[in-house]
């Protein structure tokens, strides 16, 4: 589920070569503030993936919505939780 979310945004990211081709910049326009740089396009893409992951974790911690991603939780009673262990 999260992998599909991550791949979706990595595939919609915009990349460009900056600093006379020595650095790559990537951003996800749909996710405000999500960008990364790298010495190669692949490194930039890996850095962008980490940035998206961190962005999503922060949004979850702050109970903020994440576009195109939903998690369903089932409330469980204490006896149900102990039965799982």
Biopython code that builds the backbone (N, CA, C, O; Angstrom):
import numpy as np
from Bio.PDB.StructureBuilder import StructureBuilder

atoms = [
    (1, "UNK", "N", (0.826, -1.184, 0.000)),
    (1, "UNK", "CA", (0.000, 0.000, 0.000)),
    (1, "UNK", "C", (0.882, 1.263, 0.000)),
    (1, "UNK", "O", (0.709, 2.133, -0.854)),
    (2, "UNK", "N", (1.815, 1.367, 0.941)),
    (2, "UNK", "CA", (2.654, 2.560, 0.982)),
    (2, "UNK", "C", (3.601, 2.594, -0.211)),
    (2, "UNK", "O", (3.909, 3.667, -0.732)),
    (3, "UNK", "N", (4.063, 1.423, -0.645)),
    (3, "UNK", "CA", (4.978, 1.369, -1.792)),
    (3, "UNK", "C", (4.317, 1.939, -3.043)),
    (3, "UNK", "O", (4.955, 2.651, -3.819)),
    (4, "UNK", "N", (3.027, 1.622, -3.240)),
    (4, "UNK", "CA", (2.299, 2.160, -4.393)),
    (4, "UNK", "C", (2.178, 3.680, -4.286)),
    (4, "UNK", "O", (2.317, 4.394, -5.279)),
    (5, "UNK", "N", (1.919, 4.160, -3.080)),
    (5, "UNK", "CA", (1.836, 5.600, -2.822)),
    (5, "UNK", "C", (3.167, 6.262, -3.185)),
    (5, "UNK", "O", (3.202, 7.275, -3.883)),
    (6, "UNK", "N", (4.251, 5.674, -2.701)),
    (6, "UNK", "CA", (5.585, 6.213, -2.948)),
    (6, "UNK", "C", (5.912, 6.206, -4.439)),
    (6, "UNK", "O", (6.383, 7.211, -4.972)),
    (7, "UNK", "N", (5.669, 5.095, -5.110)),
    (7, "UNK", "CA", (5.945, 4.993, -6.542)),
    (7, "UNK", "C", (5.113, 5.988, -7.350)),
    (7, "UNK", "O", (5.601, 6.577, -8.314)),
    (8, "UNK", "N", (3.866, 6.168, -6.952)),
    (8, "UNK", "CA", (3.001, 7.122, -7.657)),
    (8, "UNK", "C", (3.641, 8.510, -7.660)),
    (8, "UNK", "O", (3.742, 9.148, -8.708)),
    (9, "UNK", "N", (4.068, 8.972, -6.497)),
    (9, "UNK", "CA", (4.627, 10.318, -6.428)),
    (9, "UNK", "C", (6.029, 10.403, -7.017)),
    (9, "UNK", "O", (6.401, 11.446, -7.554)),
    (10, "UNK", "N", (6.811, 9.344, -6.931)),
    (10, "UNK", "CA", (8.119, 9.360, -7.596)),
    (10, "UNK", "C", (7.943, 9.438, -9.110)),
    (10, "UNK", "O", (8.742, 10.076, -9.797)),
    (11, "UNK", "N", (6.911, 8.797, -9.626)),
    (11, "UNK", "CA", (6.663, 8.825, -11.070)),
    (11, "UNK", "C", (6.060, 10.141, -11.543)),
    (11, "UNK", "O", (6.121, 10.446, -12.734)),
    (12, "UNK", "N", (5.481, 10.924, -10.645)),
    (12, "UNK", "CA", (4.932, 12.227, -11.031)),
    (12, "UNK", "C", (5.899, 13.367, -10.703)),
    (12, "UNK", "O", (5.614, 14.530, -10.986)),
    (13, "UNK", "N", (7.040, 13.025, -10.106)),
    (13, "UNK", "CA", (8.021, 14.047, -9.729)),
    (13, "UNK", "C", (8.617, 14.710, -10.969)),
    (13, "UNK", "O", (8.678, 14.117, -12.046)),
    (14, "UNK", "N", (9.049, 15.937, -10.788)),
    (14, "UNK", "CA", (9.720, 16.699, -11.844)),
    (14, "UNK", "C", (11.199, 16.796, -11.473)),
    (14, "UNK", "O", (11.544, 17.175, -10.354)),
    (15, "UNK", "N", (12.059, 16.452, -12.416)),
    (15, "UNK", "CA", (13.504, 16.474, -12.181)),
    (15, "UNK", "C", (14.170, 17.430, -13.157)),
    (15, "UNK", "O", (13.726, 17.602, -14.292)),
    (16, "UNK", "N", (15.247, 18.046, -12.686)),
    (16, "UNK", "CA", (16.036, 18.881, -13.591)),
    (16, "UNK", "C", (17.488, 18.892, -13.141)),
    (16, "UNK", "O", (17.801, 18.729, -11.962)),
    (17, "UNK", "N", (18.356, 19.089, -14.111)),
    (17, "UNK", "CA", (19.779, 19.197, -13.850)),
    (17, "UNK", "C", (20.086, 20.655, -13.521)),
    (17, "UNK", "O", (19.683, 21.564, -14.247)),
    (18, "UNK", "N", (20.802, 20.865, -12.423)),
    (18, "UNK", "CA", (21.160, 22.233, -12.019)),
    (18, "UNK", "C", (22.667, 22.293, -11.768)),
    (18, "UNK", "O", (23.357, 21.276, -11.837)),
    (19, "UNK", "N", (23.152, 23.455, -11.484)),
    (19, "UNK", "CA", (24.570, 23.652, -11.166)),
    (19, "UNK", "C", (25.464, 23.085, -12.269)),
    (19, "UNK", "O", (26.388, 22.315, -12.008)),
    (20, "UNK", "N", (25.165, 23.486, -13.513)),
    (20, "UNK", "CA", (25.944, 23.066, -14.688)),
    (20, "UNK", "C", (26.035, 21.547, -14.814)),
    (20, "UNK", "O", (27.067, 21.009, -15.216)),
    (21, "UNK", "N", (24.940, 20.859, -14.466)),
    (21, "UNK", "CA", (24.883, 19.413, -14.628)),
    (21, "UNK", "C", (25.522, 18.605, -13.522)),
    (21, "UNK", "O", (25.570, 17.378, -13.607)),
    (22, "UNK", "N", (26.018, 19.265, -12.480)),
    (22, "UNK", "CA", (26.677, 18.533, -11.391)),
    (22, "UNK", "C", (25.706, 18.088, -10.310)),
    (22, "UNK", "O", (26.060, 17.277, -9.454)),
    (23, "UNK", "N", (24.487, 18.609, -10.340)),
    (23, "UNK", "CA", (23.489, 18.297, -9.320)),
    (23, "UNK", "C", (22.132, 18.141, -9.981)),
    (23, "UNK", "O", (21.817, 18.816, -10.961)),
    (24, "UNK", "N", (21.337, 17.242, -9.430)),
    (24, "UNK", "CA", (19.960, 17.068, -9.894)),
    (24, "UNK", "C", (19.013, 17.499, -8.790)),
    (24, "UNK", "O", (19.253, 17.263, -7.606)),
    (25, "UNK", "N", (17.934, 18.136, -9.210)),
    (25, "UNK", "CA", (16.896, 18.612, -8.303)),
    (25, "UNK", "C", (15.599, 17.912, -8.681)),
    (25, "UNK", "O", (15.258, 17.821, -9.861)),
    (26, "UNK", "N", (14.880, 17.420, -7.685)),
    (26, "UNK", "CA", (13.587, 16.789, -7.938)),
    (26, "UNK", "C", (12.559, 17.293, -6.950)),
    (26, "UNK", "O", (12.868, 17.541, -5.784)),
    (27, "UNK", "N", (11.339, 17.443, -7.421)),
    (27, "UNK", "CA", (10.259, 17.880, -6.536)),
    (27, "UNK", "C", (8.964, 17.186, -6.933)),
    (27, "UNK", "O", (8.798, 16.733, -8.066)),
    (28, "UNK", "N", (8.053, 17.118, -5.969)),
    (28, "UNK", "CA", (6.723, 16.565, -6.210)),
    (28, "UNK", "C", (5.748, 17.732, -6.075)),
    (28, "UNK", "O", (5.412, 18.128, -4.959)),
    (29, "UNK", "N", (5.293, 18.284, -7.196)),
    (29, "UNK", "CA", (4.435, 19.472, -7.142)),
    (29, "UNK", "C", (3.160, 19.289, -6.312)),
    (29, "UNK", "O", (2.669, 20.246, -5.713)),
    (30, "UNK", "N", (2.623, 18.062, -6.274)),
    (30, "UNK", "CA", (1.385, 17.830, -5.535)),
    (30, "UNK", "C", (1.593, 17.797, -4.019)),
    (30, "UNK", "O", (0.631, 17.912, -3.261)),
    (31, "UNK", "N", (2.834, 17.642, -3.578)),
    (31, "UNK", "CA", (3.143, 17.563, -2.153)),
    (31, "UNK", "C", (3.971, 18.785, -1.767)),
    (31, "UNK", "O", (5.182, 18.817, -1.984)),
    (32, "UNK", "N", (3.325, 19.765, -1.207)),
    (32, "UNK", "CA", (3.966, 21.046, -0.894)),
    (32, "UNK", "C", (5.212, 20.850, -0.024)),
    (32, "UNK", "O", (5.164, 20.224, 1.035)),
    (33, "UNK", "N", (6.316, 21.401, -0.503)),
    (33, "UNK", "CA", (7.558, 21.374, 0.252)),
    (33, "UNK", "C", (8.385, 20.111, 0.091)),
    (33, "UNK", "O", (9.408, 19.960, 0.759)),
    (34, "UNK", "N", (7.967, 19.201, -0.779)),
    (34, "UNK", "CA", (8.700, 17.944, -0.955)),
    (34, "UNK", "C", (9.655, 18.081, -2.138)),
    (34, "UNK", "O", (9.225, 18.156, -3.289)),
    (35, "UNK", "N", (10.959, 18.112, -1.840)),
    (35, "UNK", "CA", (11.984, 18.227, -2.867)),
    (35, "UNK", "C", (13.264, 17.589, -2.348)),
    (35, "UNK", "O", (13.411, 17.358, -1.147)),
    (36, "UNK", "N", (14.185, 17.308, -3.258)),
    (36, "UNK", "CA", (15.471, 16.722, -2.886)),
    (36, "UNK", "C", (16.486, 17.024, -3.979)),
    (36, "UNK", "O", (16.128, 17.410, -5.092)),
    (37, "UNK", "N", (17.759, 16.841, -3.639)),
    (37, "UNK", "CA", (18.839, 16.992, -4.611)),
    (37, "UNK", "C", (19.742, 15.767, -4.526)),
    (37, "UNK", "O", (19.692, 15.014, -3.553)),
    (38, "UNK", "N", (20.560, 15.577, -5.543)),
    (38, "UNK", "CA", (21.532, 14.491, -5.555)),
    (38, "UNK", "C", (22.553, 14.727, -6.645)),
    (38, "UNK", "O", (22.312, 15.488, -7.583)),
    (39, "UNK", "N", (23.698, 14.070, -6.518)),
    (39, "UNK", "CA", (24.755, 14.229, -7.521)),
    (39, "UNK", "C", (24.410, 13.531, -8.827)),
    (39, "UNK", "O", (24.921, 13.903, -9.883)),
    (40, "UNK", "N", (23.541, 12.516, -8.766)),
    (40, "UNK", "CA", (23.062, 11.825, -9.962)),
    (40, "UNK", "C", (21.539, 11.818, -9.921)),
    (40, "UNK", "O", (20.937, 12.079, -8.879)),
    (41, "UNK", "N", (20.929, 11.523, -11.048)),
    (41, "UNK", "CA", (19.471, 11.447, -11.086)),
    (41, "UNK", "C", (18.970, 10.342, -10.153)),
    (41, "UNK", "O", (17.973, 10.521, -9.453)),
    (42, "UNK", "N", (19.663, 9.202, -10.147)),
    (42, "UNK", "CA", (19.250, 8.091, -9.279)),
    (42, "UNK", "C", (19.381, 8.460, -7.799)),
    (42, "UNK", "O", (18.507, 8.131, -6.998)),
    (43, "UNK", "N", (20.471, 9.142, -7.438)),
    (43, "UNK", "CA", (20.633, 9.571, -6.047)),
    (43, "UNK", "C", (19.547, 10.579, -5.676)),
    (43, "UNK", "O", (19.011, 10.535, -4.569)),
    (44, "UNK", "N", (19.228, 11.470, -6.580)),
    (44, "UNK", "CA", (18.165, 12.443, -6.344)),
    (44, "UNK", "C", (16.841, 11.720, -6.116)),
    (44, "UNK", "O", (16.076, 12.076, -5.220)),
    (45, "UNK", "N", (16.580, 10.704, -6.932)),
    (45, "UNK", "CA", (15.336, 9.926, -6.799)),
    (45, "UNK", "C", (15.288, 9.197, -5.454)),
    (45, "UNK", "O", (14.243, 9.163, -4.804)),
    (46, "UNK", "N", (16.419, 8.612, -5.033)),
    (46, "UNK", "CA", (16.466, 7.942, -3.720)),
    (46, "UNK", "C", (16.241, 8.948, -2.597)),
    (46, "UNK", "O", (15.498, 8.679, -1.653)),
    (47, "UNK", "N", (16.884, 10.103, -2.704)),
    (47, "UNK", "CA", (16.704, 11.144, -1.689)),
    (47, "UNK", "C", (15.262, 11.637, -1.657)),
    (47, "UNK", "O", (14.714, 11.911, -0.589)),
    (48, "UNK", "N", (14.658, 11.746, -2.828)),
    (48, "UNK", "CA", (13.267, 12.188, -2.901)),
    (48, "UNK", "C", (12.346, 11.150, -2.265)),
    (48, "UNK", "O", (11.379, 11.511, -1.594)),
    (49, "UNK", "N", (12.633, 9.872, -2.468)),
    (49, "UNK", "CA", (11.836, 8.806, -1.838)),
    (49, "UNK", "C", (11.910, 8.922, -0.317)),
    (49, "UNK", "O", (10.889, 8.802, 0.361)),
    (50, "UNK", "N", (13.103, 9.154, 0.224)),
    (50, "UNK", "CA", (13.259, 9.326, 1.671)),
    (50, "UNK", "C", (12.509, 10.560, 2.158)),
    (50, "UNK", "O", (11.917, 10.547, 3.238)),
    (51, "UNK", "N", (12.534, 11.615, 1.366)),
    (51, "UNK", "CA", (11.828, 12.842, 1.731)),
    (51, "UNK", "C", (10.325, 12.611, 1.758)),
    (51, "UNK", "O", (9.641, 13.083, 2.666)),
    (52, "UNK", "N", (9.807, 11.892, 0.776)),
    (52, "UNK", "CA", (8.374, 11.591, 0.745)),
    (52, "UNK", "C", (7.995, 10.753, 1.964)),
    (52, "UNK", "O", (6.966, 11.000, 2.594)),
    (53, "UNK", "N", (8.820, 9.765, 2.298)),
    (53, "UNK", "CA", (8.551, 8.930, 3.472)),
    (53, "UNK", "C", (8.514, 9.777, 4.741)),
    (53, "UNK", "O", (7.593, 9.649, 5.547)),
    (54, "UNK", "N", (9.505, 10.633, 4.918)),
    (54, "UNK", "CA", (9.544, 11.499, 6.093)),
    (54, "UNK", "C", (8.372, 12.458, 6.139)),
    (54, "UNK", "O", (7.805, 12.706, 7.203)),
    (55, "UNK", "N", (8.008, 12.997, 4.988)),
    (55, "UNK", "CA", (6.866, 13.904, 4.886)),
    (55, "UNK", "C", (5.594, 13.189, 5.322)),
    (55, "UNK", "O", (4.791, 13.746, 6.072)),
    (56, "UNK", "N", (5.407, 11.942, 4.849)),
    (56, "UNK", "CA", (4.202, 11.174, 5.188)),
    (56, "UNK", "C", (4.166, 10.846, 6.680)),
    (56, "UNK", "O", (3.111, 10.949, 7.306)),
    (57, "UNK", "N", (5.299, 10.455, 7.253)),
    (57, "UNK", "CA", (5.348, 10.149, 8.686)),
    (57, "UNK", "C", (4.997, 11.384, 9.505)),
    (57, "UNK", "O", (4.229, 11.299, 10.463)),
    (58, "UNK", "N", (5.553, 12.521, 9.135)),
    (58, "UNK", "CA", (5.247, 13.761, 9.851)),
    (58, "UNK", "C", (3.760, 14.098, 9.757)),
    (58, "UNK", "O", (3.152, 14.504, 10.748)),
    (59, "UNK", "N", (3.177, 13.933, 8.577)),
    (59, "UNK", "CA", (1.740, 14.205, 8.404)),
    (59, "UNK", "C", (0.914, 13.267, 9.279)),
    (59, "UNK", "O", (-0.076, 13.689, 9.877)),
    (60, "UNK", "N", (1.314, 11.992, 9.357)),
    (60, "UNK", "CA", (0.599, 11.044, 10.209)),
    (60, "UNK", "C", (0.699, 11.447, 11.675)),
    (60, "UNK", "O", (-0.295, 11.419, 12.401)),
    (61, "UNK", "N", (1.906, 11.822, 12.111)),
    (61, "UNK", "CA", (2.102, 12.227, 13.507)),
    (61, "UNK", "C", (1.271, 13.450, 13.864)),
    (61, "UNK", "O", (0.787, 13.568, 14.989)),
    (62, "UNK", "N", (1.105, 14.357, 12.911)),
    (62, "UNK", "CA", (0.341, 15.580, 13.164)),
    (62, "UNK", "C", (-1.141, 15.418, 12.829)),
    (62, "UNK", "O", (-1.908, 16.379, 12.886)),
    (63, "UNK", "N", (-1.536, 14.187, 12.478)),
    (63, "UNK", "CA", (-2.926, 13.876, 12.126)),
    (63, "UNK", "C", (-3.424, 14.758, 10.987)),
    (63, "UNK", "O", (-4.549, 15.256, 11.012)),
    (64, "UNK", "N", (-2.560, 14.941, 9.984)),
    (64, "UNK", "CA", (-2.907, 15.725, 8.800)),
    (64, "UNK", "C", (-3.183, 14.780, 7.633)),
    (64, "UNK", "O", (-2.627, 13.683, 7.584)),
    (65, "UNK", "N", (-4.023, 15.187, 6.705)),
    (65, "UNK", "CA", (-4.326, 14.304, 5.576)),
    (65, "UNK", "C", (-3.122, 14.113, 4.654)),
    (65, "UNK", "O", (-2.260, 14.983, 4.528)),
    (66, "UNK", "N", (-3.096, 12.956, 4.024)),
    (66, "UNK", "CA", (-2.079, 12.636, 3.031)),
    (66, "UNK", "C", (-2.818, 12.349, 1.733)),
    (66, "UNK", "O", (-3.614, 11.412, 1.679)),
    (67, "UNK", "N", (-2.574, 13.131, 0.686)),
    (67, "UNK", "CA", (-3.287, 12.918, -0.577)),
    (67, "UNK", "C", (-3.083, 11.501, -1.127)),
    (67, "UNK", "O", (-1.968, 10.979, -1.119)),
    (68, "UNK", "N", (-4.151, 10.900, -1.595)),
    (68, "UNK", "CA", (-4.122, 9.578, -2.237)),
    (68, "UNK", "C", (-3.626, 8.456, -1.333)),
    (68, "UNK", "O", (-3.107, 7.453, -1.824)),
    (69, "UNK", "N", (-3.778, 8.610, -0.022)),
    (69, "UNK", "CA", (-3.340, 7.565, 0.902)),
    (69, "UNK", "C", (-4.297, 7.515, 2.072)),
    (69, "UNK", "O", (-4.534, 8.519, 2.743)),
    (70, "UNK", "N", (-4.842, 6.338, 2.309)),
    (70, "UNK", "CA", (-5.749, 6.166, 3.442)),
    (70, "UNK", "C", (-5.353, 4.921, 4.214)),
    (70, "UNK", "O", (-4.971, 3.901, 3.639)),
    (71, "UNK", "N", (-5.451, 5.027, 5.519)),
    (71, "UNK", "CA", (-5.193, 3.889, 6.395)),
    (71, "UNK", "C", (-6.464, 3.647, 7.188)),
    (71, "UNK", "O", (-7.029, 4.572, 7.771)),
    (72, "UNK", "N", (-6.905, 2.415, 7.207)),
    (72, "UNK", "CA", (-8.078, 2.059, 7.997)),
    (72, "UNK", "C", (-7.612, 1.386, 9.278)),
    (72, "UNK", "O", (-6.813, 0.450, 9.247)),
    (73, "UNK", "N", (-8.116, 1.867, 10.394)),
    (73, "UNK", "CA", (-7.792, 1.286, 11.686)),
    (73, "UNK", "C", (-9.024, 0.626, 12.263)),
    (73, "UNK", "O", (-10.139, 1.130, 12.125)),
    (74, "UNK", "N", (-8.816, -0.490, 12.900)),
    (74, "UNK", "CA", (-9.900, -1.164, 13.591)),
    (74, "UNK", "C", (-9.645, -1.000, 15.079)),
    (74, "UNK", "O", (-8.598, -1.407, 15.583)),
    (75, "UNK", "N", (-10.600, -0.403, 15.780)),
    (75, "UNK", "CA", (-10.452, -0.275, 17.225)),
    (75, "UNK", "C", (-10.616, -1.650, 17.845)),
    (75, "UNK", "O", (-11.534, -2.400, 17.512)),
    (76, "UNK", "N", (-9.704, -1.963, 18.754)),
    (76, "UNK", "CA", (-9.739, -3.266, 19.405)),
    (76, "UNK", "C", (-9.793, -3.078, 20.909)),
    (76, "UNK", "O", (-9.241, -2.120, 21.451)),
    (77, "UNK", "N", (-10.454, -3.991, 21.565)),
    (77, "UNK", "CA", (-10.473, -3.959, 23.024)),
    (77, "UNK", "C", (-9.180, -4.576, 23.536)),
    (77, "UNK", "O", (-8.476, -5.246, 22.781)),
    (78, "UNK", "N", (-8.860, -4.362, 24.800)),
    (78, "UNK", "CA", (-7.637, -4.903, 25.378)),
    (78, "UNK", "C", (-7.560, -6.423, 25.252)),
    (78, "UNK", "O", (-6.499, -6.930, 24.888)),
    (79, "UNK", "N", (-8.632, -7.183, 25.533)),
    (79, "UNK", "CA", (-8.532, -8.638, 25.370)),
    (79, "UNK", "C", (-8.178, -9.050, 23.937)),
    (79, "UNK", "O", (-7.453, -10.025, 23.744)),
    (80, "UNK", "N", (-8.677, -8.325, 22.931)),
    (80, "UNK", "CA", (-8.352, -8.650, 21.540)),
    (80, "UNK", "C", (-6.872, -8.412, 21.258)),
    (80, "UNK", "O", (-6.235, -9.193, 20.551)),
    (81, "UNK", "N", (-6.337, -7.342, 21.808)),
    (81, "UNK", "CA", (-4.927, -7.014, 21.592)),
    (81, "UNK", "C", (-4.035, -8.088, 22.203)),
    (81, "UNK", "O", (-3.074, -8.528, 21.572)),
    (82, "UNK", "N", (-4.344, -8.515, 23.429)),
    (82, "UNK", "CA", (-3.536, -9.550, 24.078)),
    (82, "UNK", "C", (-3.663, -10.892, 23.375)),
    (82, "UNK", "O", (-2.737, -11.701, 23.420)),
    (83, "UNK", "N", (-4.784, -11.139, 22.733)),
    (83, "UNK", "CA", (-4.976, -12.397, 22.005)),
    (83, "UNK", "C", (-4.070, -12.464, 20.781)),
    (83, "UNK", "O", (-3.757, -13.555, 20.302)),
    (84, "UNK", "N", (-3.645, -11.306, 20.268)),
    (84, "UNK", "CA", (-2.783, -11.268, 19.088)),
    (84, "UNK", "C", (-1.335, -11.600, 19.416)),
    (84, "UNK", "O", (-0.572, -11.972, 18.524)),
    (85, "UNK", "N", (-0.945, -11.471, 20.681)),
    (85, "UNK", "CA", (0.461, -11.699, 21.039)),
    (85, "UNK", "C", (0.733, -13.128, 21.408)),
    (85, "UNK", "O", (1.868, -13.476, 21.732)),
]
sb = StructureBuilder()
sb.init_structure("model")
sb.init_model(0)
sb.init_chain("A")
sb.init_seg("    ")
for serial, (resi, resn, name, xyz) in enumerate(atoms, 1):
    if name == "N":
        sb.init_residue(resn, " ", resi, " ")
    sb.init_atom(name, np.array(xyz, "f"), 0.0, 1.0, " ", f" {name:<3s}", serial, name[0])
structure = sb.get_structure()
